[in-house]
Structures are given as C-alpha cells and as structure tokens.
Amino acid sequence: MREIFVADAHCDFLYGMYRHHYDIRELSAGQSVYLPYLRQGGVKLQFFAIWIDRALKTPPLQQCLGMVDAYYRMLDENDTFTPLTRDFSPDGEKIATVLTVESGEAIEGSLAALRVLKKLGVAAMTLTWNQNNELAGAAMGRGGKGLTTLGRETVKEMERINIAVDVSHLSDEGIDDLLGMAQKPIFASHSNARGVYDCPRALADAHIAAIAAKGGVVGVNFFYKQLCGNSNAGIEDIVKHILHIVKVGGIGCCCIGSDFDGMTQYPRDLENSAMLQDLAAALLRTGLSREDVERVAYKNLYDYIIGFLPKVP
C-alpha cells in the first residue's frame, strides 16, 4: 500500500536542540524526532513548537529567540526541510515545516514582541502551558480562570497579523471566552477527547463541536496520561480519540499532534514518527475510507494552517 502522508501539529524537538544539543540527523538519548524516522513514517508536514520552560532562569523571550535560532539552523543545515507555503506538494522529497510557540509567556506581555515573532515565521501560539499566566488560565491551572484583558488584546492582535490561536493547554473558561470572541478558526494542536478519557488537558465534546463549526481542527496527542491514564497505552487508544473527535466534529476536524520529544513515555507501539504508518493502517481497519484517513493524517491540518499563510502571487 502506498504510504499515507502525515502532518503532525506538535513536537518539542526545538527545546531538545536548544537545551540538549539534539541534531535532527543524529539520534541522541531520549530523542524521538529524527529525520530518518520522519521519512520512514511518511511525515510531510511537521510543526515545530517553541516550548517556554518556566523552570529556567533564562527570560521567556530569550528562550524563544534561542529556539527560533535553532529552527533556522536546522533548516539551513538540512535541505530536506522547507517552510510551508500554499503551493507545497507532499509528493516530493521535501518535508514542510511550521514554527509555533507553546505558551504565551514567550511574548512577555508585549504585542510588539508578538509582531516580531510573526516576522520571524511564527504561525501559531498557545496562550498558556500548564500554569496560569498573564494572558489566561491553564487547563492544569487553579481557579478556573479565563482570558485576561491582556489575553483578549493578544488574541485580537494574533488574528490581525494572522497567527493561529492554539487552545491546547487552555482552561475550559479560556476556551469559552475565545470561542465567544474569535473571528477566525481556532485549533488545538495536541489535545484529546474528554469523552474518551476524562483529563483536564482534553477537550469537552461541546468545545470540539464548536471548534469544528468555526473551521478549526483538533490534534490528538500520544501521551498516555491524556490517552487513557495507563502507561501501557498503544495505537488503539489513539484511534479511540480520533474516532470520537470525528464523531463529534466531523471528518474534517481531526488531525494528529503527536507531542513527540515532549513526553516522558511513548505508546508501546508508536515510539516515534517512523511508526506513523502503523497508525494509518489501524485507522483503515476501523472502516474509515482511505480518503478519510488521508484527511485525518494530513489534509485537515494542511488545509487549516495554509489559511494563515500568505497567498501565492
């Protein structure tokens, strides 16, 4: 069977490159995003996240710029990678890339910094990570906080300059606030379905349906604590989340957001990108058509994010 192209909405390789000297061409201990794995798994579009580590003494914006630098060094040193454009075709040897930010701490409260990050190639940003911040409450944070005044201003500016708003890690209240004000489609790069496993980081069915209705997508991640809570999680658990999201939001709203290089433990039968064709095969065995599997695996995420890219002249 010809491979099914894959688009992955979230990985944390850049943090590993920034902090642990990861190289996309050489495999280090603990590394799961690796060029031969991407090729073997049929990955044609990879989002690379800039994760802000609040445990570091380095200021968030400085961390962010360090990972922007890492991203462009990776591109300069590997001609397989190319920034995604509207005319990208997955049929060739190239792998398209998208630069994103995980956690609004990166902008340090500055809309000017946000605008500069856009000019540096950032295409999407989550408002929070696991802790509440000056923009919004987090899914794992305390107090059920929604968007702050600055958070609302940031969302408006993100929409104005065409940075996609990513609701992964955002509190339920924050998602409600965002759905009430968003003028453009929003998405979840690496969130799962609470209807399959009740985890604060997963999305309620009402939020999945609302994101889908606005033209957004929901990416399923592979971390066992968000799949089923069982460290023996496998592909079958990922499939359950995908099928549930498709049932709630339609075939056009589900995608993949692996979270590779951002987990402490991987599914027993999906340890890295090389195994993504096994996931595609498992989805085909559920009775989904090949066209539907291709949408979930690649086309839905591609179609969503190109709406935030410059139009081809």
N, C-alpha and C positions, 0 to 999 in steps of 0.2 A: 504494500500500500504506500502510495506517495505520502511523504510527511505532511502533516498539517502545520501550517505556520502558527507561531506562537508570539503573542505580545504580553509582556509582563509589566504591570503597573507599579511595581515597587521592589527595589532591592537596596541593601545598605553597603554595597561594595565600596563606595567612596569613603565612608568612615574608616573601613579597614585599610584603604590605601593611604588615607591621611594619618592614621594613628599607628598602623601596624605594618606599613610598607608592602601591602598587597600589590601584586602585579597581575593584571588580567591574563598574562601569558604564562605565568608560573604559579603553581599551586602551593600555597602556604598552609600550615596547620590551621584548621578552623575556617578556612575559606571555602565558599561554595560557588561563587560567581567566577567563572573561569572560561576563557574564550573557547577552548575545545568543547566544554560542556554546553555552552550556548549553541554552538554549531550542531552538535550531536542532537540536541533537543529541539531543533528547528526554530529557535528564537530569532525572530526578525525585527523585533521592536522591544527594546529594553529601557525602562525608566530607571534612572539612577538618582537616588534620593540623597540629599544633604541632611543628615541627622544631627541635630544640635544636642550635645551631651552636657546637661546641666551639672554633672558631677565634676567637670573640668573647670579649672580656674581661668582658662582662656575665654575671653569675651565671646558671646554667641556670634556676632557678626564676623569676628576674626576667624572663628571656626568655619563659618560659612564660606568665607573667601578662600580659606585653605582647601576646602573641598571643591569649590569652583575651579581652583588651580589644578587640583588632582584630576578632575573631569577632563579639562582641556589637555593636560599632559597625556592622559590615556588616549584621547583622540589623535593627538599629534604623533604618538608612538605606534598606533595601530590603524592602518588604513582600512581595515575591515569595518570600522565604525564610522558612521556619518550622522550628523544631526538630522532629525526627522524633518522632511519637507512634504508639502502636499503632493508632490509628484514622485515620492518614493515608491518603488516597487519591491515587494518581498521576493520576487522571482530570481534575483541575482545573488551574489555572494555577500553583499553588504548587510550589516546589521544597523538599523536606525536606532538612535538614542534620543532620550528626552531627559532634561535636567529638571529636577524638582527639589523642593525644600520640605523637610519634615520638622515642623514646629515653628510657629511664628516668632519665637524668641529671636530667630535669626535677624530680624529687621530692627531689633532693639527699640521698638516703638516709633520708628521713623518711616514715614511714607516715602521720603527721599531715598532711603536705603532700598525700599521695595522697588522703586522705579529703576534704580541702578541694577538690581538683581535681574529685572526683566531685560535690561540691555545686555546683561551678561549671559542671557539664554535661559533663565528660569521660566518654566512653562506652567508650573502648578505649585501650590503650597498648602500644607495643613496649617490650621490655626494654632493647634496645640500638639503636644505629645502627651505623656501620661499625667502631667501636672497642670493645674490651673495656671494661667498666665495673664498678662495684661490685656490680651485680646479676647479670651473666652475661657469657659470651664471645660475641663477634660473629662472624657468618659471614665477614667480611673481617678479623677479628682474628687474633692469633697464639696458638698454644699449645693449640688445641682445648679451650678451657675451657667448662664447662657452667654451670649455675646456682650462684651462691654461696649461702651461708647466708642473707644478706640478700635475695637474689633469690627464694629459696623462701618466705621470710616475706612478701615483697611480692606474690608470686603468690597466696598464701593470702588475703591481705587484699584483693587485687583481686577474687577470687572471692566473698569475703564481702560486699563492698559492690557487687558487680555491675558491675565494669569488665571488659570483654572483654580477654583476653590475646592479643596480636598477635605471631606468631612471625616476621614479616618482619624481616630483618637478624640474626636469632638464629643462633648456631652449631648445627651438627648435634648436638653433645653437649648443648647447651642445650635443643634441641627434644626430644631423648630424655628428658632429665630432666623436662621439662614434661609430656610425654605420660605419664610414669610417676606423676605426682602430680596432674594436673588432674582436678578433679571436674566441671567444666563444659566445654562445647565451646570449643575454641580456634580461631583463624583466622589466615590470612596475608593481610594487606591488599593487598600488592603484591609477590608473589613469583612466580616462574615454575617451569617443569618442567625439572629437570636431565636428564631422559630425552630432551628435545628439544635443549637446549644446555647443555653442562656448565659451569656457572658456580657459584661458591660461594654466591651470593645466591639461587640457585634451589633448589627442594625436591627431594629424592630421592623416588622413587616410594613407598618404604616410608613416608615421612613424609606424603605426600599421602594415601595409603590410610588411615593411622592418624588423621589429622585428619578425614577424611571419616567414618570409623567412629564418631568421637566427636560427629558432628553439626556439624562446622566447615566452613568454606569457604576456598578458595584463590583469591586475586585475581591476575590476570595483568596485569603492568605493561608499558609500551610502550617502555622504554629499550633501545636497540639492543644495548648491551653485555650485556644479560640475555636478549635475544631470540635473537640469532644471532651477535653479535660483529661484524656487518657494518654499517657506517654507512648502507648502502642499505636497511636493514630496512623492511618495509612490513606492511600488514594481513595478508598471507599468513603472515608469521612469527607474528603474534599468534594467528591461527587455529590454527596448528600446536600452540601451547602449550595453548590452550583444549581442543582435541580430545584431546590427550594426558591432560590432567588429568581430563577427563570419562571417558576410557577407564579410567584407574587408579582414580578415586574415585567415579565415577557422575555422572549428570547433575545431581544436587543439590549437588555440592560446589564447582563452579567459578563464579567471578564475575569482575568487572573491577575492577582497581585501577590506574588509568592512570599515576599519578605525574606528571601534568601540573604544570607550574611547578617540578618537581624534577629536570628533565633538562637536559642541555646540547644535546641534539639530539633531534628528534622523528622518528617514522616518516615517510617521504616522502609517504604518502597518508593520514596521520592526525596532523595537526599540532596539532589542538585538539579540543575537545569537539563542535564543530559537525559533525565528520565521523564521529561515532559511529554514525549510521545506516548508513554505508558498511560498518562492521564487522558490524553486524547482518545486512545484506544478504549479506555474504560468508559468514557462518555459515549462513544459509539455503541458500546454494548448495552447501554441503557435504553436504546431505541431512538435516541436523537439522530436526526439525519446528519449526513456529513456536512451539509450546508450549515446546519445549526451549530454543530461542533466547531466549524471554522469561524462562525460568528463569535462564539464564546472565547475561543482560543486566541483569536487575532482581530477580527474585523470590528467588533464592538468598540474596543479600546482605541484602535486606529481611527475609526470614524469620529469618536468623541474628541480626541485630542487635536486632530487636524483643524477642528473648528476654532482653535485658539492660535493657529499658526498663520503667518502672512500668506495671502493668496498669491499663487503663481502668476506673474505678469502675462 
